[in-house]
Amino acid sequence: MKTLKLFTAILFLSFLGLTSCQDEIDSENGQNPNTNSPNSETASNLERSSMHDGSFDDFLDGTSCSSIILPVTATINGTELTIVSESQFDLVLSILGEFINDNDTIEFQFPLSVMMSNYTEVQIANQTEYDALMNACEQAEQQGEAAINCLNIDFPITILTYNLNLEQTGSVVIESEQQLYAYMNNLESNDRFAINYPITATVNGDTVVEVASDFDLKTQITDCLATDDAKEEAEENAKSLETILVEGAFKVESFITAGVDTATDYANYTIDFANDLSCVAKNTVNTTISDVEGTYAVTSELEVFLNLTFTGNATFELLNHSWEVTSYSESSISLQSTTNAAITLVLTQI
């Protein structure tokens, strides 16, 4: 049985060969000042940003240090499912998202195979080995050695090669992340290299930037990692808000639109949020008045959002907005319309 030590070694060692091509010496760029050793910060940044990105299936395997190689069979919240392609990921997400504030469970059938961050395939025989993989990933993240997934270099790029006298000896064209990872892991102690800037990269999945130097690369990575942290914090806040909504009943404390507070229109109602993303407003004073049915959704980006959709009641339909959550606690939730900052809503728990 593989041990935690073996998994940790697998996580950080590369067994890939160098697959690149040598170009003629570029005399114009031969005096590039950003010449790096294999142990430099730039080498680390390039290696980590070129690791296999295992974050795309985190909802399934719970780790970004690897990804599961399909097909795989798993029991998801009691439903057995054989996943043969990524097109079924939506079905997995649908099962996991059927109820909020519940304890989602995923139990894999072993053996299964995973693609590690160093592009090697490893077979996992049982849950003990899988737990060891998870622990090794957690250690890598804590030590700042895990993959950087928020910055994707646009290929091809050219790496200039140097000797110890900082004389350019050649150049290498890199066509892919896997090729870049292999190149960085095959550098010898006497090797020196420089990126032929400028290059372009995509940060946080949607923004293309030009990178002009090693320092610029470091800055872009620092910024995108900070954005990733903010997104993770917002996601955690969204989960907390969902729990507060489901476990409580609420009333409209204030609803300001066009400078007027119309909370009195809702004074006789309580709003209950169910864990199936439905909500209902009930008149607690006159029970003969029909309930107002609705749906809700809590989402997050850099901020947390609450979307409300009521039907069949014109007064409650005025609350149908995409709301930014400006603050929340177990007793009060303050909201601001994403389309009109002058429209605000405060819900208080009763």
N, C-alpha and C positions, 0 to 999 in steps of 0.2 A: 504494500500500500504506500502510495506517495505520502509524504509528510509535509507539514507546513514549510519546513526548510526547503524541500524540493520545489514547492510551488513558488516560494519567494525567489529562488534561483531562476526558475523559468520566467518569472515576471520581469526580471531585470537583465537577463543575458540574451544576446542575439545569436542565432545560429545561421543567419542569412549570409549569403555570399554577396560580394559587391558586384552590382550590375550597372555599370556606367560606361561611358565612352570618353576617351581622351581627345581633346581638341588641340589645335595648335596654340602655342603661347600667345597670349594677348598682351602685346607690349604696351598698348595704350593704358591698360589697367594694372600694369606690373608693379606700380608703386602704391597699390591700395593700402591705406593705413590700418584697416580693420583686419589685421592678420591674427588668426586665433590658433591656439593649441587645442588638442583633444579635450583638455580639462577646463576649457574656458567657459564662461557663462553663456557665450553665444553658442558654443557646441551643445551645451545642455538645453538651451532654448530650442535649437533646431531639432535635437533628438526628441524632446518631449512633445513638440508640436507636430512631429511626423509619426508618432506612435499610432498604431491601429486605434481608431476611435470606437470604443465599445459602448458609448453612451446611448446609441440609438435604440437599444432594447433594454434600457435600465428598468422600465416598468415591468419587465418580465424576469430578468435575472438579478436586478438589484445592485449591479456593479458596472462601472464604466471602464474597468481595467481589462475586460474581456467581453466578448459577445458570443452568444450561443449559436452553434452551427446547426442549421435546420437540415432535416426534420427533427423535432423533439416532441415528446408527449408529456403533457403536464395536466394535473388536476387543479383547476382554477376556481376557487370558491365552490368546490364540490362538483364542478363540471369538467369531465375529462375531455381533453382536446388535443389532437395531433396537429401541430403547426408545421406545415410543409413549405410555406413561403411567407415573406413579409407582408403579402396582401392580407393575411389573416390577423395581423397585429391589431387592426381596428376591432375585430371580434373580441380579442383578448381585452382591449381597453374598454369595450362595451360591457363585458362581464365584470371587470373590476370597478367600473363606474356606475353599475346599476344602482347601488346604494352608497351613500356617503356616510362617514362616521361609523363604518363597520370594520371588522378585522379581515382584510383581504388575505387569503392564503394561496400560495402556489407551491405545489408539490411535484417535483420532476420525477420522471421515470429514468433510472440510470441503467446502463451507462449513457452519457451524453458527451459531446465534444464541444470545445470552446476555442475561439480564436483569441490568443493572448495579445497584449499590447505590442509585443515584439514580432507579431505576425506568425508565430508558431501555433500549430494546432495541438491541443492536449485533450486526451480522453479522461473524463472524470468518472470513476467507477461507482461512487456512492456519496451519500450526504456528508460524510466526514471529510472526504476530499474536497467537496464543494465548499464546505465551511472554511477549510484551510485556504482556499482560493480567495474567498471573501475577506478573510483576515489579512492576507498578504496585500490585497488591494487597499484596505484601510490603512495599513502601515505605510504604503507607498504614498498615499494622499497626505498623511500626516507629516511625512518627511519631505514633501515637495518633490517627489520623484515620479508622480503619476503623469499620465498624458495630459497635455494642454489641448483641450478640444474646442476652445473658443476662437482660435486663430488657425485658419487654413491657408497655407501658402498656395498661390496660383502657379502652376507649373507650365512650361519648363523654367528652371532657373540655372544659372551657371555658377559653379564654384571654381575659384582660382586657387591653384596649388602653389606652395612655396617650400623652399628648404629652410634650414635653420638660419641662414644668412638673409632671410626674407627676400630671396631672389625667386621670381616666379618661374615655376618649372612646367606649368601646363594649366589646363582647365578641364572641368568635367561638367557635362550637361546632365542635370537631374530631371527626370520626367515624371516622378510620382513621389508620394509620401513614403511608400515602402522603400523606394530606391534611396531616398534621402536618409531614412532611418538606417539602412544598411551601410551607407557611406559613413555616417557619423560613428557607427559602432565598429567600423573597420579601420579607423584612423590609428596610426602608430604614434608612439610618444614623440618622435622627431618630426612628425608631419605638421605642417602649418597650412591654413586655408583662409580664404576670404570669400564672402558672397559678392558677386558682381551686381551691385546695386545700380539703379533702383529695381525693386521687385514689387509685385502687388500681392495682397492677401485679403481674404474675407474674414471679418471679425464678427463674432456673435451671430453668425449665420446669415447676415443680410447686408453688411456694410463693406464695400470694397475700399481699401486704403492703399496708398503708395508708401512703401517702406524704403527709406533712403540710406539707412546705416544700421549698424549693430545696436546703437543706442536707440534708434527709432523702433527697431524690432522689440527690444526690451520694453520700451514704453507702451507699445501697442499690446503686448502680452499682459503687462501689469494692468492696463486699463480694462482689457476684456475679461481678465480674471475677476476684477472688482465688479464688473457688470454681472458676471456669472454668480458671484456671491450675493449680489442684490436680488437677482432672480430667485435664487434658492431661498433667501430670507422671505421674499414675497410669497413664494409657494408655501412655506411653512405657516406664514400668517394666514393665508387663504384656508389652510386646513383647520387652523384654530378657529377662524371665523365660522366655518361650516359647523364645527362642533357646538359653538355658542348658539347658532341659529337653531339647530335641530333639538338641542336640549332645553330651549326656553320658549316662552310665548312673549310676543311683543305688541306694543302699541305705538302709534305715531305720536311722538312728542312734539315735533315741529315739522312743517312742510312749507317752505318759503319759496314762492314763485312770484315774479314781478313785484318783489318787495313786500308781499303780503303773506302772513302766516295763516294757512288754512287748516291747521291741525284739528280744529274743532269739528271739521267735517268727518273726522275719523274717530272721534272721542268714544263712540260706543262700540268700537271694534277691537278685537284682538287678532293678531296675525300669527298663525302657527306654520312653521316650516318643517316638512317631513324629510326623511332621509332618502326619499326617492325623487328629490328635486321638485316636488309639488309643494304648494303653499295654499292656505285657505284663510280668508278673513271672515270672522264670525261676529255677528251683532250680539253682544252679551246683554243688551238691555231689552231688545225686542227680538225674541227667538223666532218669531214668525217670518222675519226678513230672511231671504235666501242668502246662503253663504256665497262669498265671492271666491271663485276658484282661480288659481294662478300657478305659475311655475317660476323657478328662480335658478340661478347658476352663479357660483363663485369661481372666478378665474383670477389669474395673476400674470403680470409681466414684470415690470419693475415695481409696480404698485398692485394693490388688490382691488378687484372690481366685483360688484354685485349687480346682476342683471335681474330685473323684475318684470314679469309679464302677467297682468291680470286681464280677465275677459268678462264681458257681460255686465259691467258696472262702470259707468262713465267716471264716477268719482275716483275709483281705484285705478282706472286706466291712466289717470294723470300721473300715477307713480311709475308708469312703464318707462323706465330709463335704463341706460347703462350707467351705473353709479360708481364713482371712485370712492373707495373707503378711505376717508381722511383720518379717522381714528376709530378705535373700537376697544371695548372691554366687555366683561361678562354682563354688565348692566346697561351699556349704551353703545350704539353704533351710529357714527356720523358719516353722512354720504353727501357727495357733490356730483351733479350731473356732468358727464364727460362732454356733453355738447353745449351746455350753458352753465358756466360757473356760478351764475346768480341763483340757480335752482338748487336748494339743499334739502336734505331729509335727515331727521334724527329719529331712530327707533330706540325705545327703551324697553328693557325686560320687565315684565310684571310678575 
